[in-house]
Amino acid sequence: AMQGVIAGSRTLLSWLGPTRQQSQLRILVLTTIVAGSLVAIGAGASLSAFDGRIAGADPVFAALWVVAACCALGAAQQAKFHRLAAVVLLSGTGFVTCITFLWLSAPDLALTQLLVEVVTTVLLLLGLRWLPKRAQGIHSTNAGALLRARLRRGLDFVIALVAGLAVTGISFLVMTSPAPETISSFFLDKSYTEAGGRNVVNVLLVDFRAFDTLGEITVLGIVGLTIFALLRRFRPAAESLSAPEQQTRQRVFDERHEARTSDETIVDYLMIPRVIMQWLFPVIVVFAIHLFLRGHDLPGGGFIAGITMSIAFILQYMASGTRWVETRLRILPLRWIGIGLLISAITGVASILFGYPFLTTSFQYVELPVLGKIPLASALIFDFGVFVLVVGATVLMLIALAHQSIRAPRVIETASDAEQEADAEPAPERDDVVPAEEGAR
């Protein structure tokens, strides 16, 4: 009996051990599906709940999400073989999500979704650049192993499809159900009278639930620092060190013509985009300030403005390169993260000094030259801390990925120099080696 328990434990460990993450995920998703199905059956749920709601759906809105579903399926299919196509298709799904927020009268969420999609797409492309190439299919000479691999992929596809349909159905039922009585009316009524802002979404973030926002930006800063620490010692895979084929051909073209220098063609190709992006930098900075200042009354705020400011830096890195940017701009994102978190925390502590709870805000109207009478809220200072931290964390992650473009040539040059030194260096003298003439004697 004990031997059976030991054998069973070893089998279970082989399936659930840390070396079988795919099996762990499969069991986790299957358990969730089964548990959710049992709960739904016990509650008397049936497919008839979708009838009236699907019939009343707007056909344009439905077609929009059909496009999003096709993009998601295409991204899943291309994720293993063509990562660039997968990222492009995934951004299509994000764009449909952005339009959905606009459709449902949520411009703040739509603007946030759009800006986050831009930054995420760029960061994904930077990260995917340094991953090794993947195999184009299942290669095996063993027919049994080939069959098991295909069955495993088929099972994973079915599990993913069922899980996706289940989550989609639950989300659809929740969003189309009559809204229960909530406290949203309280925030709508008190947003301006107690917080001095007409943009309820931003007032919620920086006033009513500012403590939650403080925790969220703290997590964002920790994530940025963690990514920076992990990538600081990262070195790209050997097969991803070589330059892309187009860049290699351009270098060969430059080397064959004496009048041209190496990489001159690449520089010429990017000249117009580089100039345009350099001109756009101050424009985007001003637009970010505009979004920040209007956030308390109109769509905008510290988070959206911080993402916009980060895009300004990202464009410079993309067009001009890491070395060019860092020789002209001293960004210091680590300090931005610390200063932003400190500003937000000090705003909360300041309310304690006046005898109010932590992060209690206040506002009043002040008379300013030219502008006239305008409302000023202490939440604006807290929002400024959010803005500074978001810029620092986003740019820090960008720099951590962008620096790989500097490290890769170093690895190649170091290996090349080592080979040249090994060829040029004379063989060391050894006492145990007998010269040929002495050996002959």
N, C-alpha and C positions, 0 to 999 in steps of 0.2 A: 504494500500500500504506500509506504514511504517513497519507494522508487517511482511509483506512478505520480505522486505529488511533485517530486523533484523534476520528473520529465515534463509534467504539465507546466510547472513554473518556468522551466527553460524555454518551452515552446511559447508561452505567453511573453516572456522577456524578449525572445527573438522577434516577436511581432510588435511589441510596444517599446522596445529599447530605443535609446537615442540614435542608433544607426538606421532606424526605419521610420523616418519622419513622415514619409508618404503614407505608410500604414496608419500612423497615429492620426493624421489628418483625415484619412478615409473613415476610420472608426468614429472620430469626433463628429464629422458631418453626418454620418449615418445615424448615430445616436440622437443627434439633434432632430433629424428628419422623423425618426420613429417616435420620439417623445412629443414633438409637435403634432404629428398625425394622431396620436392617441388622445391628446388634449382636445384637438379639433373634433374628433369623432365623439368623445365624451360630452362635448358641449352641443352636439347635434348639428354641427356645421355640414353644409352640403354645397354642391356646385350651383344650386339654384340661387344662391346669394349674389352671384355675378350677373344674373340675367338682366334685371332692370337697370343696373348701373352701366353695363356695357352698352346696352341699347341707347342710353342717354348720353354717351360720350361724344364729344365733338370729333368729327372725322378728321379735321386738320390736326388736332392735338394727337389723335390716335396715330395718324400717319407719321407725325413727328417722332413718336416713340418707337414706331416700327423701324425708322431709320436709325435711332439710337440702339435698338436691339441688334440690328444688322452690324453696326459698328462694333458693338461689344463682342458679338460672336466672331467677327473677323479678327478683332484684336486677340481674342483667345486662341484662334487657329494659327495666327501668324507669330505669336509670342515666342515660339521655339525656333522658328526658321528665319523670320525677317523682323527683327526688333524695331527697326525704323517704321515699317508699315504698321506694326502693332501700336506704336506710340501715336502715330497719326490717326489711326482709327479710334484709339482711346480718347484722343482729344475731341473727336467728333461727338462721342457720347457726352463728354463734358460740356460741349457747346449746346447740345440739346437740353441738358440740365439747366444751363444758363437761360435759355429761351423759356423753359418751363417756369422758372422763378419769375420771369417777366410776365408770363401768361397769368400767373397766379397773383399778380400785383405785389411782388416782393423785389423792388429794384435794388435794395441793399444787398440781398443775397445774390442777386444776379450779377451785380458788379463785383462782389467778392469772388464768386465762382469764376468769372471771366479772368480776373487778375491771377487768381491761384492757378488756373489752368495754364496760363502763360508761363508762370514761374516753374510749375511742376514739369511741364513739357521740356523746358530748357534743361532743368536739372536731370531729368531722366535721360535726355540725349547725351549730356555730359557723362553721366554714369555708365550708360550702355556702351559708350565709345571704348571703355577700357575692359570690358568683359570679353572673355575668349569666345571664339566662334563656336557655334553649336553644330552638331551633326544634322544632316538633312533627312535622316530617316533611321529606321532600326536596322542595324547591320549585324547579322549573325549567321554563321554557317549551320547552326543547330536548328533544325525545323521545330523541335519542341520548345526551345527557348524563344524562338521568333513568335510562335503561337501564343505562348504565355505573355510575352510583352504586349502583343496586340490585344489580347483579352484584358490585360490590366489597363491599357489605355481606354479601351471601350467601357470598362467598368467605371473608370474615373470620369469619363464623359457623361455617362448616364447619371452618376451621383451628382455631378456639377449641374447638369440640366435640371434634375428634380429639385435640388436645393435652390437654384436660381428661380425656378417657377414658383416654388413655395414662398420665398421671400417677396417676389413680385406680387403674388396674390394677396399676401398679408398686407403689404404696403398699399395696394389698391383698395382693399376693403377699409383700411383705416382712414385713408385720405378721402374716400367717398362717403363715409358714414357721417351722420349728423353730428356736429360738434357738440360735445357735452358742455355743461356750464363750467367755465373756467374763470381764472382771475385776470384774463386779458383786459376786461373792461376797466379794472382798477388801474392798470398801467396806462391805458388810453386816456383815462380821466386825469391822472396825476402826473403824467409825463411833463406837461408844461407848467402846471401850477406849483409842483414841488421840486422839479429838476431843471426847469427853464429851457427845455428842449422840445421841439416838435417831432423830431425823428425818434420814434419810440424804440426802434431797434438799437440805435446807438445809446440812447438813454438807459436802456436795460443793461447794456454791456458795461458802461462806465459809471453808472449811478446805482440803480436798484440792485444789481448783482455784480458790483465791482469786485467783491471778494472772490467770486468765481473767476472773473477775468484775471485777477492778480495771480491766481493759481495756474490758469491756463498759459499766461505769458511766461511764468516761471518754468513750466514744462517745456514750452517752446525754446526757451534759452538753454535748458539742459539738453534738449535734443540737438540743437545746433552745436553745442560744445562736444557732445558725444560723437557726432559725425566727424567733427574736426579732429578729435583725438584718434578715432579709428582710421581715418584716411591719412593722418600725418605720417604713419609708418607704412602705408600701403604702397605697394609697387605693382604696376600693371602686369598682367600675364604675358609670357614671352611672345605668344602668337598675336597679341594686340599691340606690340611695340612698333611694328612696321607702319609706315605712312600709308594712307589710303591710295588706291590705284591712280586716281586722278592727280593727286599731289605728286606721286612718283613720276608720272608722265610729264608733268609740268617741269619738274626738276631736270629730267633728262633733256627736255627741250632747251632749258636755260644753259645746261652744260655743253650742248652741241654748238651753241652760238657764242662766240667770243665776246660779242658786244653786250651780252647779258650776264647778270650775276645770278647766283643760286637763289631760288624762291622769288625772283623778280616778277615772274608771271603771276604767282599767287597774290603778291602784293597789288599788282595792277588790277586783278579781278575784283578785289575787295575795296578798291579805292573809292568808288562812288558810294557803296553802302557805308563805308567807314566815315566819310564826310557827312553823310546824311545823319548817321547816328550820333556823331559828335555835335551836330547842330541841334539834334533833338534832346540832348542831355539837359540843357537849361529849361527847355520847354516842359519836359516831364517833371523836373524838380518843381517848377512853378505850379504845375497841375496837381502834384502831390500835396503841396502846401494848400492849394485851393480845396482839395478834398478833405484835408484835415480840418480846416477852419469852418467848413460848412457842415461837418458831420453831426453837429448837435441838432440841426434843424432840417437838413436835407440828406439824401444818400451820400455817405462818406464816412469819415471817422479815422481814428488812429491806425487801425489795422489795415484798412484799404489804402490809406495814404502811405503806410510803410511798405506794403507790397509794390505800390506804384514807384516809390523811390528806389526799391531794389531792382525793378525792371530797368531803371535808368542806368544803374551800374552794370547790370547783366548785358545790356546792349553794347556797352563799351568793351567789355571782355570779349564778346562775340566778334565784334568788328575789328578791334585793334590788337587783341591778344593780351595775355596776362602781363608780360614784361612792360608793354607800352603803358598800360593802365597804372601799374603799381610804381612806375617811375615818375608818374605825374600826379597821382592821387594817393594820399595817405589815409586810408579808410579806418583801419584799426577796429574791426567789428567786435573784437572781444570787449573793448571799452564801451562800445555802443550797447552791448547786452547788459553790462554791469550798470551803466548810467541809467538806462531805461528802467531797469528793475528798481534801482534806487529811487528814481523820481516817483514811480508809482507807489512805492512803499512809504516814502516820506509824505506823500499826499494823504495817505490814510492816517499816519501818525499825527499829522498836523491837526486833524479834527479832534484827536484825544486831548491835545493841549488846550483846546477851547471848550472842553467839557462835553464833547459829543462822542458817540461810539466810533469805532475804527472805520475809516473810509466814508464817513458821513459828508455829503457835499452840500454846498450852498451856492446861491447865485443872486445877483442883483444887477440892476441896470446902471450903466455908467455913461457919462457924456464924454465923447471923444471928438477932437477937432475933425472936421470934414465928414466923418462917418456919422456923427450925431449920437443919439441915444441907442446903445446896443446892450444886450444881455451878456454878462460874463459869468461863467460857472466854474467852480473849483474843479469840476470833473474834467475841464479842458486840460488841466495840468496832468491829471492821471492819464488822460488819453494821449498826451504828448509822450509820457513814459512808454505807453504801448507802442506808439509810432517808432520811437528810438529803438526799442528792443526788437521789434519785427524787422526793421532794417538791418540791425546787427546780426540777428540769427540767420536771416535769409542770405545775406552777403557772405557770412562766414561759411555756410554750406556751399555756396557758389565757389568761393576761393579754395576750399578744400578739394573740390573736384577740378577746378581750373588749373591748380598747381600740378596735376598729373601730366599736363601737356609739357611742363618744364622738366619733370622728373624722367619721363620716358626717353628723351634724347640723351640724358645723362647716363642712363643705363646702357644704351647702345654705345655711346662714346666710350664709356668705361670698359666695356667688353672689347671693343675694337682696340683701344689703347693697350689693354692687357695682352692681346694677341700680338700686337706689333712689338711690345717690349719683350715678349717671350721669344719672338723670332730673332730680334736684334741682340739679345743678351747672350753672351758666350756660355757654353756649358760649364758648370762648376767643376773644378778640379777635385778628383777623388783619389785617395791614397790606395784604394783597393783595386784601381784600374791599372793594368800593366800595359805600357805602350806596346805597339805592335812589333817594333824592332826588338825590344827586350824579350817579348814573348817568343819571337822566332829564335833568339839566341838560346 
